[in-house]
Amino acid sequence: MFKFRGILINKHILLGISGGIAAYKSAELVRLLRKQGAEVRVVMTHSAMQFVSPLTFQALSGHPVHSELLDTDTEHAMGHISLARWANALVIAPATANTLAKCSHGLADDLLSTLYLAATCPIYVAPAMNQAMWHKPVTQENIQKLKSHGVIVIGPEQGAQACSETGFGRMSEPVEICRRLMTDPSTQCFSGLKVLISAGPTREPLDPVRYISNRSSGKMGYALAGAALKAGAKVTLVSGPVSLLAPVDADLVSVETAAQMHAAIMSKVSEHDIYIGAAAVADYSPLLIEKEKIKKQDEQTTLTLQKTRDILAEVAQLANRPFTVGFAAETHDLEQYALDKLARKNLDMIAANWVGQIPPSPPFSKGGENSELPTSPPLEKGDLGGFDSDQNALQVFWKNGKKNLAMTDKNHLAEQLISLIAERMEHERHDKNTA
Ligand SMILES: Cc1cc2nc3c(=O)[nH]c(=O)nc-3n(C[C@H](O)[C@H](O)[C@H](O)COP(=O)(O)O)c2cc1C
């Protein structure tokens, strides 16, 4: 249904359910929100509990349902103010004419309407009612008032109604409500975060017309920039020479050499929360750059190369470093090299992929350990996985954990990696807080 799975990771959605027939649809909404990684807490009005049992929502959300304003137990565990503060978004679906009227007039005589008043997060309502109730001037006035107060109204839709009438008043489908939340910057997993991404190859000049470079197309880094933007981040993309269009909302810094990439990254990194080093930076560059074109003379010639600076390691060593993600492109012993790089460079995460000919026994031709994806098409024999390809597969490692992301197109793969980064950052934050 949704391609970018996990875009609501770690986000807190408070779902208010009021008393209409459409309350049964909210069960599907909880499922979809959780599938996207959101934590969902449910508040039901007394009327809503006549339509669907709270047990359904308790089971689907994994948390007890809240319904009482004046309940000493729940006040102790999570009072209405802390519940309102907990939420990144309040969604009332279905929103009855009665609940909408109470919200628009500032009445607070039950838990849901009190939460509406106490909430400081974005508020969504998905009205659901009989078409005559919807068209009644007072309901329309209430809706206009709520809109003018910043409430986001989703739907209602037109069609056949449970009461056998036809018209506007059907609650929008859960998929649509979920989609709206997924595109709200305040509920996306990277909202408020700044991400620095390096992409593409570097060119190390030999003389005015020649250079040493590699096969990197930049597609993975550019896909990551697009996915991070979709997830609500501000993105700076430091790119070597590629023939790709950068996402319009990314702040693009174009560089050519490893030294320029190093300078650009180090000057920007302190402003960012996450660094993803997806560029294929040259490990060595010519010691001397000839001022004039090198002439063809001897049968053999020798180039002297010097090591370039290790951008990833330098970023990871910073005192106030961002969450640092490296890439490892290997032709052999992938896992061993990746784990070694993770530890040696002190990274938070490393995404490893094969480059060159396909490995003899691919863990990537099917959903690997922990993979949520079904079997994916194997690489064609002789296909270059990784570099210069639209498809890729990744084996992602972090301290004491790993996940295989099966062969798929780079945009989809990038979205999965962004979700995984959000998940790991939350775990690290949680571990730090409980240490
Ligand atoms: C069978 C039945 C279905 C109802 N469906 C709706 C509905 O879809 N939308 C609505 O606004 N009210 C509907 N109502 C009326 C509400 O349940 C009623 O206004 C109630 O007071 C709403 O309380 P609440 O807003 O606190 O949940 C329905 C009532 C009944 C008996």
The ligand as a Gaussian input file, in Angstrom:
#p B3LYP/6-31G(d) Opt

LIG

0 1
 C      -26.574000       3.817000      15.493000
 C      -26.059000       5.205000      15.641000
 C      -25.141000       5.693000      14.743000
 C      -24.647000       6.981000      14.854000
 N      -23.733000       7.438000      13.944000
 C      -23.285000       8.691000      14.034000
 C      -22.364000       9.173000      13.100000
 O      -21.921000       8.480000      12.186000
 N      -21.940000      10.451000      13.206000
 C      -22.394000      11.275000      14.191000
 O      -21.982000      12.436000      14.229000
 N      -23.255000      10.817000      15.118000
 C      -23.728000       9.563000      15.068000
 N      -24.591000       9.104000      15.986000
 C      -24.973000       9.971000      17.104000
 C      -23.888000      10.024000      18.163000
 O      -23.596000       8.735000      18.627000
 C      -24.279000      10.924000      19.301000
 O      -24.393000      12.260000      18.824000
 C      -23.358000      10.868000      20.480000
 O      -23.807000      11.746000      21.464000
 C      -21.931000      11.214000      20.073000
 O      -21.129000      11.216000      21.226000
 P      -19.584000      11.493000      21.152000
 O      -19.389000      12.622000      20.202000
 O      -19.203000      11.854000      22.544000
 O      -18.954000      10.249000      20.728000
 C      -25.102000       7.799000      15.902000
 C      -26.016000       7.308000      16.826000
 C      -26.478000       6.025000      16.685000
 C      -27.490000       5.514000      17.698000

